Amino acid sequence: MQKHYLCSVLGIGSCCMLFNFTDIMKIPGLSFSLKRALGVTAAKQKISRKTGVPMTKQGLERKVGRFVINTIFGTRKK
């Protein structure tokens, strides 16, 4: 929530806050992820393990890059 919006809700004209209200409401070390709660992350991990194709952009780029370099230079794992 923005500081100015909160000031207008509270009826304070010009407001100089020394702290942010969202910092007060946060609990350190506690976070919530809707994807993890719905099981999306676990499903993606299972698909990736079975197919061998990463579901993340970075993982896919690494896999494609490795394939291209191995094709060009002929380095193969034994």
N, C-alpha and C positions, 0 to 999 in steps of 0.2 A: 504494500500500500504506500502510496506516495505521501510525503510529508505535508505538502500543500493541501491535498485532498482531505487528509485527516484533520488539519487545522480548520478547514472550512466546515467539516462535519461537527467539530467540537465548538465552533463558533468563535474561534480565535482569529482575529484579523491578520496581523502580521506575526508570524511565528518563527522563532529561532530555537530549533530543537537541538539539544546537545546529544541526543541518542536517537536511534531509529527503532520504531516499534516492532518491525519484523525481526530485529536482532533479539528482542526480548522474548518473542514467541518461539524462536528456534531452540531446539534441544540439541546440544552437541552430540555427534555420533549417531543420531537417529535420522534416518531418511526413509522415504517411501517411493517405490517405483511401481507404477501401474502395470508396466510390462512384466515385471517379475511376479507381481501378485496374480496376474492372469495366466502365467505360465508360458508367455511368448518366448522368453529368453531360453527356458529349458527346451522348448520344442525346436528352436533354431539350433541349439547345441546338439540335440539328438540327430537332426537332419544332417548337420555338418559332419558328425562322426560317421554316420552310415554311408554318405555319399563321398566323403573325402573332399568336398568343395566347401571352402569357408563362406559363411554368410555375411561376413563383414567386408566393407570396402577395402580396408587395409590388408586383410588376409587374402582376399581375392587378388589384389595387386601383387602381393608377394608371390603367390602361387603362379600367376601368369608370368611375372618377371623371371622367376626361376626357370620356368619352362622355356622361355625365349632364350635365356643365356645358355641353358643346356643344349638347346638346338643349334645355336650359333657356334659355340665352342666345343661341342661334343663331349662335355663332361657328364658322365653318368655315375650314379651311385651304384656300388656293387653290393 
